[in-house]
Amino acid sequence: MYVFEILDEVRKQRSKEKKISILKKHNDNWALKDIIKGSMDSTVKWSIPDGEPPYTPSDAHNHPSDLKRQNTKFKFLVQGLYKDTPKFKKERIYFEILEGIHPEDAKLVIAMISKQTPKGLTRPVVNEAYPGLLQD
């Protein structure tokens, strides 16, 4: 299941309990947790400018990778980590992530860099589903 599908399922739920239940069901999905943490945790600062970059989204039915494989590259985009990595290389990594994953997941990554909380999520829901995930 793609990360955007999980978050869409959460967004559609009305009750806090159902949202938490869905998130707990996907407790082993680190890409999901990274998107949530990167979007909502103020201690995570990005070295990439926010906003929509000029990238070419992959086809929804034919993308070479997925967010579960690409989320490990987020560490190169966090401000303060990998200080020796040149800016152009960080930007190339960012574009490789966006162009290699499902286009809806790419929109989530762009929103994460812009610090936009995924729709349907609140801090209390995240804190109950994933205690300790948000550090601020």
C-alpha positions as CSV (number, residue, x, y, z in Angstrom):
1,M,0.0,0.0,0.0
2,Y,1.3,3.4,-0.9
3,V,1.8,6.1,1.7
4,F,-0.7,8.4,0.0
5,E,-3.3,5.6,0.2
6,I,-2.8,5.1,3.9
7,L,-3.1,8.9,4.6
8,D,-6.1,9.1,2.3
9,E,-7.7,6.3,4.4
10,V,-6.9,8.2,7.6
11,R,-8.3,11.5,6.1
12,K,-11.6,9.8,5.3
13,Q,-12.2,8.7,8.9
14,R,-14.3,10.9,11.2
15,S,-13.3,9.5,14.6
16,K,-9.9,9.9,16.3
17,E,-10.0,6.2,17.3
18,K,-10.3,5.0,13.7
19,K,-7.5,7.3,12.5
20,I,-5.3,5.9,15.3
21,S,-6.2,2.4,14.4
22,I,-5.3,2.8,10.8
23,L,-1.9,4.4,11.7
24,K,-1.2,1.6,14.2
25,K,-2.0,-1.0,11.6
26,H,0.9,0.5,9.5
27,N,3.3,0.8,12.4
28,D,6.1,-0.9,10.4
29,N,5.9,1.6,7.5
30,W,8.8,3.9,8.1
31,A,8.1,5.9,5.0
32,L,4.8,6.9,6.5
33,K,6.4,7.8,9.8
34,D,9.1,9.9,8.0
35,I,6.4,11.8,6.1
36,I,4.5,12.5,9.3
37,K,7.7,13.5,11.2
38,G,9.1,15.6,8.4
39,S,5.8,17.5,8.1
40,M,4.9,18.0,11.7
41,D,8.0,18.0,13.8
42,S,9.5,21.5,14.1
43,T,12.9,20.1,15.0
44,V,13.3,18.7,11.5
45,K,14.6,21.5,9.2
46,W,15.0,20.9,5.5
47,S,18.0,22.1,3.4
48,I,15.8,22.1,0.3
49,P,13.7,25.1,-0.5
50,D,10.0,24.6,0.0
51,G,7.4,24.9,-2.8
52,E,6.8,23.0,-6.0
53,P,10.0,22.2,-7.8
54,P,10.2,21.9,-11.6
55,Y,10.2,18.1,-11.8
56,T,8.7,15.5,-14.2
57,P,6.4,13.2,-12.2
58,S,6.5,9.5,-13.1
59,D,3.5,7.7,-14.5
60,A,1.1,6.5,-11.8
61,H,1.1,3.0,-13.3
62,N,4.8,2.8,-14.1
63,H,7.2,4.3,-11.6
64,P,10.7,2.8,-10.9
65,S,10.6,2.9,-7.1
66,D,8.4,3.6,-4.2
67,L,8.5,5.8,-1.1
68,K,9.3,2.8,1.1
69,R,12.6,2.5,-0.7
70,Q,13.4,6.1,-1.3
71,N,12.6,7.5,2.2
72,T,16.1,6.5,3.4
73,K,17.4,9.3,1.2
74,F,15.6,11.9,3.3
75,K,18.6,12.1,5.6
76,F,20.5,13.9,2.9
77,L,17.9,16.6,2.8
78,V,17.8,17.4,6.5
79,Q,19.6,20.6,7.5
80,G,22.6,19.9,9.6
81,L,23.2,16.4,8.5
82,Y,25.6,15.5,5.7
83,K,27.0,19.1,5.7
84,D,29.7,18.1,3.3
85,T,27.2,17.1,0.6
86,P,27.1,19.9,-2.0
87,K,23.7,21.7,-2.5
88,F,23.5,20.5,-6.1
89,K,23.8,16.9,-5.0
90,K,21.1,17.3,-2.4
91,E,18.8,18.8,-5.1
92,R,19.6,15.9,-7.4
93,I,18.7,13.4,-4.7
94,Y,15.4,15.3,-4.1
95,F,14.6,15.2,-7.8
96,E,15.5,11.5,-8.0
97,I,13.1,10.8,-5.1
98,L,10.2,12.8,-6.7
99,E,10.6,11.4,-10.2
100,G,11.1,7.8,-9.1
101,I,8.0,7.4,-6.9
102,H,4.2,7.4,-7.4
103,P,3.1,11.0,-8.3
104,E,0.7,11.1,-5.3
105,D,3.6,10.1,-3.0
106,A,5.7,12.8,-4.6
107,K,3.1,15.4,-3.7
108,L,3.4,14.2,-0.1
109,V,7.2,14.7,-0.2
110,I,6.8,18.2,-1.6
111,A,4.2,19.0,1.1
112,M,6.6,17.5,3.8
113,I,9.4,19.8,2.7
114,S,7.0,22.7,2.9
115,K,6.0,21.6,6.4
116,Q,2.3,21.0,5.5
117,T,0.6,18.6,7.8
118,P,-1.1,15.8,5.9
119,K,-4.9,16.3,5.8
120,G,-6.8,14.5,8.5
121,L,-3.9,14.3,10.9
122,T,-3.5,16.1,14.2
123,R,-0.8,16.1,16.8
124,P,-2.9,14.2,19.3
125,V,-3.7,11.5,16.8
126,V,0.0,11.1,15.8
127,N,1.1,11.2,19.4
128,E,-1.3,8.4,20.4
129,A,-0.6,6.3,17.4
130,Y,3.2,6.7,17.4
131,P,4.4,7.8,20.9
132,G,7.7,9.7,20.7
133,L,7.7,10.2,17.0
134,L,7.3,13.9,17.2
135,Q,10.2,15.4,19.3
136,D,8.9,19.0,19.7
